Amino acid sequence: MPTDVLATLTATPLFAVGLTLAAFLVGSALFNRLKQPSWLPAILIAALLLAGALALIGMPYATYQQGAAWLTVLLGPATVALGMPLYQQLPRIRALWRPLAVCLPISAALATFYALGIAWLMGSPGQILASIAAKSVTAPIAIGITEQLGGNVALLMGALLVTGVVTIPCVSLCARVLHIDDERIIGFALGLNGHAIGTVRAFELSHTAGAFASLGMSLTGIFTALLLPLAWELIGVGSG
Amino acid sequence: MPALNGLLWLISYWLIGEVVIHFSGLPISSGVVGMLLMGVTLSVIGRVPSSISAAAQPLIGLLAMLIMPGVVGVFFILDELAGQWLAILVALSLGTLLSVVTTLWLLKRLMGHHAH
């Protein structure tokens, strides 16, 4: 595309917004056409399409991101909106508060610990460890944590994508192996490990799974945000 | 316009979250504070006002699209991380598999008689 046309188009944030909407709609359509494969979530198809489109027209990512900010600002109210399914499922959540309260800190801590342990064993430097530590935390919280640890936010977003995408087939596979068909357990595991991507998947399964996923996602976010920076200081991983 | 009304509520709760964080210094996001406050408010009211659900339902459906612009950024730092990818990918996928197994197994055990 001639650069002057591109310059005219990218001068308005609507170009980036339109591109995002288009990639999302085409990605979702392809996802449905492929009969909703659990190993290839709609968001991965859409992200690949979007990255391909940006590379094709030669639009710098920073320019795109600036325009798309008009859209991503809605992430705030969308997160608040999750309070609604949370409230609707409150009686079912309350009935299970004890197992959930025990499971959450252990699982959320291990979600970080396993990944960091493996990366550390494979010789990843501290900067990389700081970038992937919040891999199971929902994006708006994870960005804050990563900045606090001194990690790279772009790498974090990639880690979120990989984690979210991997969580979905892992949960369906492990649930089958462990003979679990309780949507509450499956939803909670999807949200706790796979943050927003897992939660979106859980809502595709059922409203109950979605509500437990929202709960798992938000509790993991809060728990990790409060304790990870502290643990980081104590263990001194960042200095390594 | 119930949806617009509901959106104003969601935005207000997010802004309240900002204020709470500003004064408390909690290292969490205003979205999460707003979500928890929204959950508490709805349980106090005892029902979901139609305006809130008119705004919340479509926004929840769009969550995946809203995180997409950030996610795409990773494709543009691939070169910078040459040589690190194997360790990162193994750590993320194996780590996630392990933590998924842990969560499912642990919660199933803990729920015991609650499970149906």
Interface residues (C-beta under 8 A of the other chain):
Chain A: A16 T20 L21 A23 F24 P41 A42 I43 A46 A47 L50 A51 L54 A55 Y61 Y64 Q65 A68 A69 L71 T72 L74 L75 G76 P77 A78 T79 V80 A81 L82 G83 M84 P85 L86 Y87 Q88 L90 A95 L96 R98 P99 L100 V102 C103 I106 S107 L110 A111 Y114 A115 L116 G117 I118 A119 M122 G123 S124 P125 I128 I132 K135 S136 T138 A139 P140 I141 I143 G144 I145 Q148 N152 V153 A154 L155 M157 G158 A159 L160 L161 V162 T163 V166 T167 C170 V171 C174 A175 L178 I180 D182 I185 I186 F188 A189 L192 N193 G194 A196 I197 T199 V200 F203 G210 S214 S218 G221 I222 A225 L226 P229
Chain B: L7 L10 I11 Y13 W14 G17 L26 P27 I28 S29 S30 G31 V32 G34 M35 L36 L37 M38 G39 T41 L42 S43 V48 I52 S53 A55 A56 Q57 L59 I60 G61 L62 L63 A64 M65 L66 I67 M68 P69 G70 V71 V72 G73 V74 F75 F76 I77 L81 Q84 L86 A87 I88 L89 V90 A91 L92 S93 L94 G95 T96 L97 L98 S99 V100 V101 T102 T103 L104 W105 L106 L107 K108 L110 M111 G112 H114 A115 H116
